[in-house]
Amino acid sequence: MKFAHRAAVAAVCAAFALAPAASASGLNDCIHMAKQVSSALASAQPGSTTDLARNQATAGQSACLASAYSQGLSHYAKALQLLGKA
């Protein structure tokens, strides 16, 4: 499971290399939030709330990779809220 989270963070980091400078701030925020969520998920107890948080994290990653940074950050924030880390 840790590999999947690291792969997700790596994918967002790879997208950063391709992003225009104007959107670098949004992508930096996405990378930061992705790391926070990944860490929170790694220490979370299994359960339905964790599954919901994982789904939110996946949606956040997808949105950030599509340059929809505010939407991605919203999903990451929801994931952290579900995990009690917000």
TORTORDO-239141 format. One record per atom (N, C-alpha, C, O): residue number from 1; x, y, z. Coordinates in steps of 0.05 Angstrom, whole numbers, padded with zeros to 5 digits, always signed. Last residue first. Example, Ala and Ser with C-alpha at 12.3 -4.5 7.8 and 13.67 -1.06 7.14 Angstrom:
BEGIN
<atom resi="2" east="+00257" north="-00045" up="+00142"/>
<atom resi="2" east="+00273" north="-00021" up="+00143"/>
<atom resi="2" east="+00258" north="+00001" up="+00157"/>
<atom resi="2" east="+00268" north="+00023" up="+00161"/>
<atom resi="1" east="+00264" north="-00114" up="+00156"/>
<atom resi="1" east="+00246" north="-00090" up="+00156"/>
<atom resi="1" east="+00264" north="-00066" up="+00156"/>
<atom resi="1" east="+00285" north="-00066" up="+00169"/>
//
This chain:
BEGIN
<atom resi="86" east="-00147" north="+00345" up="+00200"/>
<atom resi="86" east="-00152" north="+00372" up="+00191"/>
<atom resi="86" east="-00160" north="+00390" up="+00213"/>
<atom resi="86" east="-00165" north="+00414" up="+00209"/>
<atom resi="85" east="-00145" north="+00292" up="+00212"/>
<atom resi="85" east="-00120" north="+00306" up="+00212"/>
<atom resi="85" east="-00123" north="+00335" up="+00203"/>
<atom resi="85" east="-00103" north="+00349" up="+00199"/>
<atom resi="84" east="-00186" north="+00254" up="+00208"/>
<atom resi="84" east="-00182" north="+00269" up="+00233"/>
<atom resi="84" east="-00156" north="+00285" up="+00235"/>
<atom resi="84" east="-00147" north="+00290" up="+00257"/>
<atom resi="83" east="-00197" north="+00232" up="+00160"/>
<atom resi="83" east="-00176" north="+00219" up="+00177"/>
<atom resi="83" east="-00171" north="+00233" up="+00203"/>
<atom resi="83" east="-00155" north="+00224" up="+00219"/>
<atom resi="82" east="-00231" north="+00269" up="+00139"/>
<atom resi="82" east="-00241" north="+00242" up="+00145"/>
<atom resi="82" east="-00222" north="+00227" up="+00163"/>
<atom resi="82" east="-00231" north="+00210" up="+00179"/>
<atom resi="81" east="-00194" north="+00311" up="+00131"/>
<atom resi="81" east="-00217" north="+00314" up="+00150"/>
<atom resi="81" east="-00227" north="+00287" up="+00158"/>
<atom resi="81" east="-00232" north="+00282" up="+00182"/>
<atom resi="80" east="-00162" north="+00290" up="+00091"/>
<atom resi="80" east="-00151" north="+00296" up="+00117"/>
<atom resi="80" east="-00172" north="+00299" up="+00139"/>
<atom resi="80" east="-00169" north="+00290" up="+00161"/>
<atom resi="79" east="-00201" north="+00288" up="+00050"/>
<atom resi="79" east="-00188" north="+00263" up="+00059"/>
<atom resi="79" east="-00176" north="+00267" up="+00087"/>
<atom resi="79" east="-00179" north="+00250" up="+00104"/>
<atom resi="78" east="-00212" north="+00342" up="+00044"/>
<atom resi="78" east="-00234" north="+00324" up="+00053"/>
<atom resi="78" east="-00222" north="+00298" up="+00064"/>
<atom resi="78" east="-00231" north="+00288" up="+00084"/>
<atom resi="77" east="-00163" north="+00359" up="+00024"/>
<atom resi="77" east="-00173" north="+00369" up="+00049"/>
<atom resi="77" east="-00194" north="+00352" up="+00061"/>
<atom resi="77" east="-00195" north="+00347" up="+00085"/>
<atom resi="76" east="-00164" north="+00331" up="-00025"/>
<atom resi="76" east="-00143" north="+00325" up="-00006"/>
<atom resi="76" east="-00152" north="+00335" up="+00022"/>
<atom resi="76" east="-00148" north="+00320" up="+00042"/>
<atom resi="75" east="-00207" north="+00358" up="-00050"/>
<atom resi="75" east="-00208" north="+00329" up="-00045"/>
<atom resi="75" east="-00188" north="+00321" up="-00024"/>
<atom resi="75" east="-00194" north="+00305" up="-00006"/>
<atom resi="74" east="-00185" north="+00410" up="-00052"/>
<atom resi="74" east="-00210" north="+00405" up="-00038"/>
<atom resi="74" east="-00213" north="+00376" up="-00031"/>
<atom resi="74" east="-00221" north="+00369" up="-00009"/>
<atom resi="73" east="-00142" north="+00402" up="-00086"/>
<atom resi="73" east="-00137" north="+00410" up="-00058"/>
<atom resi="73" east="-00162" north="+00405" up="-00041"/>
<atom resi="73" east="-00160" north="+00398" up="-00018"/>
<atom resi="72" east="-00170" north="+00391" up="-00134"/>
<atom resi="72" east="-00153" north="+00371" up="-00121"/>
<atom resi="72" east="-00148" north="+00377" up="-00092"/>
<atom resi="72" east="-00149" north="+00359" up="-00075"/>
<atom resi="71" east="-00194" north="+00441" up="-00142"/>
<atom resi="71" east="-00211" north="+00417" up="-00138"/>
<atom resi="71" east="-00195" north="+00395" up="-00125"/>
<atom resi="71" east="-00205" north="+00382" up="-00107"/>
<atom resi="70" east="-00149" north="+00472" up="-00149"/>
<atom resi="70" east="-00167" north="+00478" up="-00127"/>
<atom resi="70" east="-00186" north="+00455" up="-00121"/>
<atom resi="70" east="-00192" north="+00449" up="-00098"/>
<atom resi="69" east="-00125" north="+00447" up="-00196"/>
<atom resi="69" east="-00112" north="+00447" up="-00170"/>
<atom resi="69" east="-00131" north="+00453" up="-00147"/>
<atom resi="69" east="-00130" north="+00439" up="-00126"/>
<atom resi="68" east="-00130" north="+00417" up="-00246"/>
<atom resi="68" east="-00153" north="+00428" up="-00231"/>
<atom resi="68" east="-00144" north="+00429" up="-00202"/>
<atom resi="68" east="-00155" north="+00414" up="-00185"/>
<atom resi="67" east="-00092" north="+00390" up="-00275"/>
<atom resi="67" east="-00088" north="+00419" up="-00270"/>
<atom resi="67" east="-00112" north="+00432" up="-00258"/>
<atom resi="67" east="-00114" north="+00457" up="-00259"/>
<atom resi="66" east="-00096" north="+00337" up="-00273"/>
<atom resi="66" east="-00110" north="+00350" up="-00295"/>
<atom resi="66" east="-00109" north="+00380" up="-00292"/>
<atom resi="66" east="-00123" north="+00394" up="-00306"/>
<atom resi="65" east="-00070" north="+00325" up="-00226"/>
<atom resi="65" east="-00056" north="+00318" up="-00251"/>
<atom resi="65" east="-00070" north="+00330" up="-00275"/>
<atom resi="65" east="-00057" north="+00333" up="-00296"/>
<atom resi="64" east="-00110" north="+00342" up="-00191"/>
<atom resi="64" east="-00084" north="+00357" up="-00193"/>
<atom resi="64" east="-00069" north="+00350" up="-00218"/>
<atom resi="64" east="-00057" north="+00368" up="-00230"/>
<atom resi="63" east="-00149" north="+00303" up="-00200"/>
<atom resi="63" east="-00155" north="+00331" up="-00206"/>
<atom resi="63" east="-00129" north="+00347" up="-00209"/>
<atom resi="63" east="-00126" north="+00363" up="-00227"/>
<atom resi="62" east="-00122" north="+00257" up="-00184"/>
<atom resi="62" east="-00132" north="+00259" up="-00211"/>
<atom resi="62" east="-00137" north="+00288" up="-00219"/>
<atom resi="62" east="-00130" north="+00297" up="-00240"/>
<atom resi="61" east="-00113" north="+00269" up="-00129"/>
<atom resi="61" east="-00091" north="+00264" up="-00148"/>
<atom resi="61" east="-00099" north="+00268" up="-00177"/>
<atom resi="61" east="-00085" north="+00280" up="-00192"/>
<atom resi="60" east="-00166" north="+00272" up="-00111"/>
<atom resi="60" east="-00148" north="+00295" up="-00110"/>
<atom resi="60" east="-00125" north="+00292" up="-00128"/>
<atom resi="60" east="-00117" north="+00311" up="-00142"/>
<atom resi="59" east="-00183" north="+00219" up="-00119"/>
<atom resi="59" east="-00196" north="+00241" up="-00134"/>
<atom resi="59" east="-00179" north="+00266" up="-00134"/>
<atom resi="59" east="-00178" north="+00280" up="-00154"/>
<atom resi="58" east="-00149" north="+00195" up="-00082"/>
<atom resi="58" east="-00147" north="+00188" up="-00110"/>
<atom resi="58" east="-00160" north="+00209" up="-00127"/>
<atom resi="58" east="-00149" north="+00217" up="-00148"/>
<atom resi="57" east="-00169" north="+00219" up="-00035"/>
<atom resi="57" east="-00141" north="+00223" up="-00043"/>
<atom resi="57" east="-00137" north="+00217" up="-00072"/>
<atom resi="57" east="-00123" north="+00231" up="-00087"/>
<atom resi="56" east="-00220" north="+00198" up="-00034"/>
<atom resi="56" east="-00217" north="+00227" up="-00036"/>
<atom resi="56" east="-00188" north="+00233" up="-00046"/>
<atom resi="56" east="-00184" north="+00251" up="-00062"/>
<atom resi="55" east="-00207" north="+00144" up="-00026"/>
<atom resi="55" east="-00222" north="+00152" up="-00050"/>
<atom resi="55" east="-00219" north="+00182" up="-00055"/>
<atom resi="55" east="-00215" north="+00191" up="-00078"/>
<atom resi="54" east="-00185" north="+00148" up="+00025"/>
<atom resi="54" east="-00168" north="+00139" up="+00003"/>
<atom resi="54" east="-00181" north="+00147" up="-00024"/>
<atom resi="54" east="-00167" north="+00154" up="-00043"/>
<atom resi="53" east="-00230" north="+00163" up="+00054"/>
<atom resi="53" east="-00207" north="+00182" up="+00052"/>
<atom resi="53" east="-00189" north="+00174" up="+00029"/>
<atom resi="53" east="-00179" north="+00192" up="+00014"/>
<atom resi="52" east="-00259" north="+00116" up="+00049"/>
<atom resi="52" east="-00270" north="+00141" up="+00038"/>
<atom resi="52" east="-00248" north="+00162" up="+00034"/>
<atom resi="52" east="-00247" north="+00176" up="+00014"/>
<atom resi="51" east="-00225" north="+00082" up="+00077"/>
<atom resi="51" east="-00231" north="+00077" up="+00049"/>
<atom resi="51" east="-00241" north="+00101" up="+00036"/>
<atom resi="51" east="-00234" north="+00107" up="+00013"/>
<atom resi="50" east="-00228" north="+00105" up="+00128"/>
<atom resi="50" east="-00202" north="+00104" up="+00114"/>
<atom resi="50" east="-00206" north="+00099" up="+00084"/>
<atom resi="50" east="-00193" north="+00111" up="+00067"/>
<atom resi="49" east="-00281" north="+00093" up="+00139"/>
<atom resi="49" east="-00272" north="+00121" up="+00137"/>
<atom resi="49" east="-00245" north="+00123" up="+00122"/>
<atom resi="49" east="-00241" north="+00142" up="+00106"/>
<atom resi="48" east="-00280" north="+00038" up="+00141"/>
<atom resi="48" east="-00295" north="+00051" up="+00120"/>
<atom resi="48" east="-00287" north="+00080" up="+00117"/>
<atom resi="48" east="-00287" north="+00091" up="+00094"/>
<atom resi="47" east="-00212" north="+00015" up="+00156"/>
<atom resi="47" east="-00241" north="+00019" up="+00161"/>
<atom resi="47" east="-00254" north="+00034" up="+00139"/>
<atom resi="47" east="-00241" north="+00043" up="+00119"/>
<atom resi="46" east="-00149" north="+00012" up="+00188"/>
<atom resi="46" east="-00167" north="+00004" up="+00167"/>
<atom resi="46" east="-00196" north="+00008" up="+00175"/>
<atom resi="46" east="-00203" north="+00005" up="+00198"/>
<atom resi="45" east="-00119" north="+00071" up="+00215"/>
<atom resi="45" east="-00130" north="+00044" up="+00220"/>
<atom resi="45" east="-00149" north="+00037" up="+00197"/>
<atom resi="45" east="-00163" north="+00054" up="+00187"/>
<atom resi="44" east="-00064" north="+00107" up="+00187"/>
<atom resi="44" east="-00093" north="+00104" up="+00194"/>
<atom resi="44" east="-00100" north="+00075" up="+00198"/>
<atom resi="44" east="-00088" north="+00057" up="+00186"/>
<atom resi="43" east="-00014" north="+00117" up="+00169"/>
<atom resi="43" east="-00017" north="+00112" up="+00197"/>
<atom resi="43" east="-00046" north="+00107" up="+00206"/>
<atom resi="43" east="-00051" north="+00103" up="+00230"/>
<atom resi="42" east="-00022" north="+00125" up="+00115"/>
<atom resi="42" east="-00003" north="+00104" up="+00123"/>
<atom resi="42" east="-00006" north="+00097" up="+00153"/>
<atom resi="42" east="-00002" north="+00075" up="+00161"/>
<atom resi="41" east="-00055" north="+00170" up="+00114"/>
<atom resi="41" east="-00066" north="+00144" up="+00106"/>
<atom resi="41" east="-00048" north="+00121" up="+00116"/>
<atom resi="41" east="-00058" north="+00100" up="+00123"/>
<atom resi="40" east="-00018" north="+00209" up="+00129"/>
<atom resi="40" east="-00042" north="+00204" up="+00146"/>
<atom resi="40" east="-00054" north="+00176" up="+00139"/>
<atom resi="40" east="-00062" north="+00162" up="+00157"/>
<atom resi="39" east="+00017" north="+00207" up="+00085"/>
<atom resi="39" east="+00026" north="+00201" up="+00112"/>
<atom resi="39" east="+00003" north="+00194" up="+00131"/>
<atom resi="39" east="+00005" north="+00176" up="+00147"/>
<atom resi="38" east="-00018" north="+00223" up="+00044"/>
<atom resi="38" east="-00004" north="+00197" up="+00043"/>
<atom resi="38" east="+00005" north="+00189" up="+00071"/>
<atom resi="38" east="+00003" north="+00165" up="+00078"/>
<atom resi="37" east="-00032" north="+00274" up="+00061"/>
<atom resi="37" east="-00052" north="+00253" up="+00060"/>
<atom resi="37" east="-00039" north="+00226" up="+00060"/>
<atom resi="37" east="-00049" north="+00207" up="+00073"/>
<atom resi="36" east="+00018" north="+00300" up="+00056"/>
<atom resi="36" east="+00004" north="+00299" up="+00082"/>
<atom resi="36" east="-00016" north="+00277" up="+00083"/>
<atom resi="36" east="-00018" north="+00262" up="+00102"/>
<atom resi="35" east="+00028" north="+00293" up="+00001"/>
<atom resi="35" east="+00046" north="+00281" up="+00021"/>
<atom resi="35" east="+00033" north="+00279" up="+00048"/>
<atom resi="35" east="+00036" north="+00259" up="+00062"/>
<atom resi="34" east="-00014" north="+00322" up="-00020"/>
<atom resi="34" east="-00012" north="+00294" up="-00026"/>
<atom resi="34" east="+00007" north="+00280" up="-00006"/>
<atom resi="34" east="+00001" north="+00257" up="+00002"/>
<atom resi="33" east="-00001" north="+00374" up="-00002"/>
<atom resi="33" east="-00025" north="+00360" up="+00008"/>
<atom resi="33" east="-00024" north="+00330" up="+00003"/>
<atom resi="33" east="-00032" north="+00314" up="+00020"/>
<atom resi="32" east="+00045" north="+00383" up="-00034"/>
<atom resi="32" east="+00046" north="+00384" up="-00005"/>
<atom resi="32" east="+00023" north="+00369" up="+00008"/>
<atom resi="32" east="+00027" north="+00354" up="+00027"/>
<atom resi="31" east="+00024" north="+00378" up="-00085"/>
<atom resi="31" east="+00045" north="+00360" up="-00077"/>
<atom resi="31" east="+00047" north="+00359" up="-00046"/>
<atom resi="31" east="+00049" north="+00338" up="-00034"/>
<atom resi="30" east="-00012" north="+00421" up="-00085"/>
<atom resi="30" east="-00022" north="+00394" up="-00089"/>
<atom resi="30" east="-00001" north="+00374" up="-00079"/>
<atom resi="30" east="-00008" north="+00354" up="-00065"/>
<atom resi="29" east="+00023" north="+00464" up="-00080"/>
<atom resi="29" east="+00003" north="+00459" up="-00059"/>
<atom resi="29" east="-00007" north="+00431" up="-00060"/>
<atom resi="29" east="-00011" north="+00417" up="-00040"/>
<atom resi="28" east="+00049" north="+00459" up="-00128"/>
<atom resi="28" east="+00064" north="+00456" up="-00104"/>
<atom resi="28" east="+00045" north="+00450" up="-00080"/>
<atom resi="28" east="+00051" north="+00434" up="-00063"/>
<atom resi="27" east="+00006" north="+00471" up="-00162"/>
<atom resi="27" east="+00017" north="+00444" up="-00162"/>
<atom resi="27" east="+00034" north="+00439" up="-00137"/>
<atom resi="27" east="+00034" north="+00417" up="-00126"/>
<atom resi="26" east="-00002" north="+00525" up="-00150"/>
<atom resi="26" east="-00024" north="+00505" up="-00146"/>
<atom resi="26" east="-00013" north="+00477" up="-00145"/>
<atom resi="26" east="-00022" north="+00461" up="-00128"/>
<atom resi="25" east="+00049" north="+00545" up="-00166"/>
<atom resi="25" east="+00039" north="+00548" up="-00139"/>
<atom resi="25" east="+00018" north="+00527" up="-00132"/>
<atom resi="25" east="+00019" north="+00514" up="-00111"/>
<atom resi="24" east="+00051" north="+00535" up="-00221"/>
<atom resi="24" east="+00070" north="+00521" up="-00203"/>
<atom resi="24" east="+00060" north="+00522" up="-00174"/>
<atom resi="24" east="+00064" north="+00503" up="-00159"/>
<atom resi="23" east="+00025" north="+00561" up="-00260"/>
<atom resi="23" east="+00009" north="+00543" up="-00244"/>
<atom resi="23" east="+00027" north="+00528" up="-00224"/>
<atom resi="23" east="+00017" north="+00509" up="-00211"/>
<atom resi="22" east="+00065" north="+00590" up="-00285"/>
<atom resi="22" east="+00042" north="+00604" up="-00274"/>
<atom resi="22" east="+00026" north="+00586" up="-00255"/>
<atom resi="22" east="+00014" north="+00596" up="-00236"/>
<atom resi="21" east="+00101" north="+00554" up="-00308"/>
<atom resi="21" east="+00108" north="+00568" up="-00283"/>
<atom resi="21" east="+00084" north="+00581" up="-00270"/>
<atom resi="21" east="+00083" north="+00583" up="-00245"/>
<atom resi="20" east="+00069" north="+00492" up="-00329"/>
<atom resi="20" east="+00078" north="+00519" up="-00334"/>
<atom resi="20" east="+00083" north="+00534" up="-00307"/>
<atom resi="20" east="+00071" north="+00527" up="-00287"/>
<atom resi="19" east="+00091" north="+00426" up="-00315"/>
<atom resi="19" east="+00072" north="+00447" up="-00311"/>
<atom resi="19" east="+00085" north="+00474" up="-00318"/>
<atom resi="19" east="+00108" north="+00479" up="-00313"/>
<atom resi="18" east="+00127" north="+00385" up="-00316"/>
<atom resi="18" east="+00115" north="+00392" up="-00341"/>
<atom resi="18" east="+00097" north="+00416" up="-00339"/>
<atom resi="18" east="+00087" north="+00426" up="-00360"/>
<atom resi="17" east="+00142" north="+00377" up="-00264"/>
<atom resi="17" east="+00163" north="+00383" up="-00284"/>
<atom resi="17" east="+00152" north="+00392" up="-00310"/>
<atom resi="17" east="+00166" north="+00406" up="-00325"/>
<atom resi="16" east="+00094" north="+00362" up="-00241"/>
<atom resi="16" east="+00105" north="+00388" up="-00235"/>
<atom resi="16" east="+00127" north="+00396" up="-00255"/>
<atom resi="16" east="+00129" north="+00419" up="-00263"/>
<atom resi="15" east="+00087" north="+00311" up="-00256"/>
<atom resi="15" east="+00070" north="+00331" up="-00270"/>
<atom resi="15" east="+00082" north="+00359" up="-00265"/>
<atom resi="15" east="+00079" north="+00376" up="-00282"/>
<atom resi="14" east="+00121" north="+00287" up="-00220"/>
<atom resi="14" east="+00128" north="+00286" up="-00249"/>
<atom resi="14" east="+00112" north="+00307" up="-00264"/>
<atom resi="14" east="+00122" north="+00319" up="-00283"/>
<atom resi="13" east="+00092" north="+00295" up="-00173"/>
<atom resi="13" east="+00118" north="+00308" up="-00177"/>
<atom resi="13" east="+00127" north="+00308" up="-00206"/>
<atom resi="13" east="+00138" north="+00328" up="-00215"/>
<atom resi="12" east="+00049" north="+00261" up="-00183"/>
<atom resi="12" east="+00044" north="+00290" up="-00180"/>
<atom resi="12" east="+00070" north="+00305" up="-00184"/>
<atom resi="12" east="+00071" north="+00326" up="-00196"/>
<atom resi="11" east="+00077" north="+00213" up="-00184"/>
<atom resi="11" east="+00062" north="+00222" up="-00208"/>
<atom resi="11" east="+00057" north="+00251" up="-00207"/>
<atom resi="11" east="+00059" north="+00265" up="-00227"/>
<atom resi="10" east="+00096" north="+00210" up="-00132"/>
<atom resi="10" east="+00115" north="+00212" up="-00154"/>
<atom resi="10" east="+00102" north="+00221" up="-00180"/>
<atom resi="10" east="+00113" north="+00237" up="-00195"/>
<atom resi="9" east="+00049" north="+00204" up="-00105"/>
<atom resi="9" east="+00064" north="+00228" up="-00100"/>
<atom resi="9" east="+00084" north="+00232" up="-00123"/>
<atom resi="9" east="+00089" north="+00254" up="-00132"/>
<atom resi="8" east="+00035" north="+00153" up="-00125"/>
<atom resi="8" east="+00017" north="+00176" up="-00129"/>
<atom resi="8" east="+00033" north="+00202" up="-00126"/>
<atom resi="8" east="+00030" north="+00220" up="-00142"/>
<atom resi="7" east="+00077" north="+00122" up="-00107"/>
<atom resi="7" east="+00074" north="+00125" up="-00135"/>
<atom resi="7" east="+00056" north="+00149" up="-00142"/>
<atom resi="7" east="+00060" north="+00163" up="-00161"/>
<atom resi="6" east="+00067" north="+00125" up="-00052"/>
<atom resi="6" east="+00092" north="+00137" up="-00063"/>
<atom resi="6" east="+00090" north="+00141" up="-00093"/>
<atom resi="6" east="+00100" north="+00161" up="-00103"/>
<atom resi="5" east="+00019" north="+00097" up="-00052"/>
<atom resi="5" east="+00020" north="+00125" up="-00043"/>
<atom resi="5" east="+00045" north="+00139" up="-00053"/>
<atom resi="5" east="+00044" north="+00162" up="-00062"/>
<atom resi="4" east="+00036" north="+00047" up="-00069"/>
<atom resi="4" east="+00016" north="+00061" up="-00084"/>
<atom resi="4" east="+00016" north="+00091" up="-00077"/>
<atom resi="4" east="+00013" north="+00108" up="-00094"/>
<atom resi="3" east="+00072" north="+00032" up="-00029"/>
<atom resi="3" east="+00082" north="+00036" up="-00056"/>
<atom resi="3" east="+00062" north="+00052" up="-00073"/>
<atom resi="3" east="+00070" north="+00070" up="-00088"/>
<atom resi="2" east="+00040" north="+00024" up="+00015"/>
<atom resi="2" east="+00057" north="+00047" up="+00015"/>
<atom resi="2" east="+00068" north="+00053" up="-00013"/>
<atom resi="2" east="+00072" north="+00077" up="-00020"/>
<atom resi="1" east="+00016" north="-00024" up="+00000"/>
<atom resi="1" east="+00000" north="+00000" up="+00000"/>
<atom resi="1" east="+00017" north="+00025" up="+00000"/>
<atom resi="1" east="+00011" north="+00045" up="-00013"/>
//
